[in-house]
Amino acid sequence: MHPANDQNESNGPDYMTTIGDRVRAIRARRGMARKELSSQSDISERYLAQIEGGKANISIMLLQRLAAAMGVPVQDILPQQEQQVLPPPLRDLLERLSPAQLDEAYQLLVRHFDMNKGQHCGVALIGLRGGGKSRLGQMLGERLNVPYIRLNGLIEQLAGMDIGEIMALGGQPAYRRFEREALEYVIEQHPLSVVEAGGSLVSEAETFQRLLNRFHTVWIKASPEEHMQRVIDQGDTRPMQGHTHAMDDLKRILVERDADYRRADAVLDTSHRSVEDSFAELLSLTRPYLTGPTAVNQ
């Protein structure tokens, strides 16, 4: 047997495991159920489970179909050789910081070096469904007399069809295209507004950066249990139907999106709090960005 083949076989399991981990992580960040990814990629759920478990010898053709279904380049799925880009002193310093200190360091660097940061034209609420974005966003818009815009609703208006139809006809690429168009429409037509972004918008790097540049962003978060219970209390039992691992998937989504959500300008945790208490804090966090300096003290 050729030596190269020996090397490929010995590295195969680790390579497949890494691919599986990447597929599962990207799917979580996109908020896609395995059933949805199966439908969009035309790959069976059983085989997808094998891929995500690192037990499938997947072909490049199937990798391309998976990547297209999730709306990412195929390179995002493939393991990549890590390259050292940080100077040793900076790397050593960062390695000594706690997660909280790393987050603080990141925010300081962004504020100091981000030359693309534009003037905020309103407030954007990000986070998973069930955190309280809709209720709090509507209250904020009404209190300060500014438009409240649910981005998914605007996407459906621009597309002339509901989200399910968009996904069925064009998959993730079509949805992301309409999502960016909707965001640009808000920026152009409603320079001072409260925008509720879809939970998975953060997984589209350019669109999310655009949102961060133009809006004062607030991550509306809650515990996984409260996220799930609030969705069910709203009458939507879909998260639990035919899906015994719904809570595990929800926790995975939160883990995979945590770094993105933490890029928000502020964080509001609504866990175990009344709507009134959460709204009071949100009003304090956002009022200067919706009323202007002359109205802050009113």
Steps between C-alpha positions, in 0.01 A plus 500: 500500500621850416633693806262788428207263525626373836510857627152582372357188661664570835377860499158412356297456822626827653440680172144368474434587864612858438276525194209366704562751777512785248178393328322474834634838615403680178155341507456620858610855419259507206221368722430213262346175620655185357173432319516840330863450397409155368226648283716788371803282421309189387704289743315262732472586869659166586806574288519855638511350849790281389679803350457705818619203705818475293405153377434571132757500223338797328578591140592850383174510302295448816714756683418753231129424531517540878687829470253635244203399718647683799607799290871482581815435292606137501830612653312578822427130541846368422769488772761768449859523606526747787739787437674708763404863437538656845837627624617290797465775766138567402421129478649440847301787648172383350557144621519628859167683484174358629200470261352817649829687457533377142154637425594835656825508302314429178251782563787743572679402178184536294428846639860611447576353157169449321520778241183377325278573797235738376261726682227301672160556343295314756489185710515136390400210726674170437472160663308175485124481480340493844739748659246783484608693189152543354320609815776731618564640151134589452488666843816698424368625167168605655660674799743706290270539198735344246429223248532143625604274211510123513758414237347161415166670434671744264678212326161340428367829363798549269490139381122482466496167683545367852831378643406136450436555130827690459691213659313239295562678170846648546640366826749687717657703213164652403403573860835667574470713186158627604625547855777734381257687273261547791776636721610747233138608454472578872825695500388710203132547584491498882819662630362506855328175590489192723589193296441141608753285316453130435692279741726360229594832337824494699614197299523712183823691562458793258135561587572483872791743467271740313249477784769564761633798308166677467306407814552497872456128551364326810513126554172395663584171668347251743577154631441212254210377712327838491562539126327168440214551746414846369475373143269221618295746710447704184316199360782367284572138588710436188832504688395183683303315232681190380822632646601349831834682493355849457655637820842359415480664156393830656796494737733421211365794301562731795856370536577534129359855480628623834810673361291675234227610740765639735605746231187699584547839663298391802350186653161470669429176685125453544523175697272491806400863450167668436432667166478837676837456671670389177345787307620758754858381448462490121366856501801612700739322264352632178320830553798721403519325162132553422429849629817702443693707753233767533241252627712284730412703808133543422 
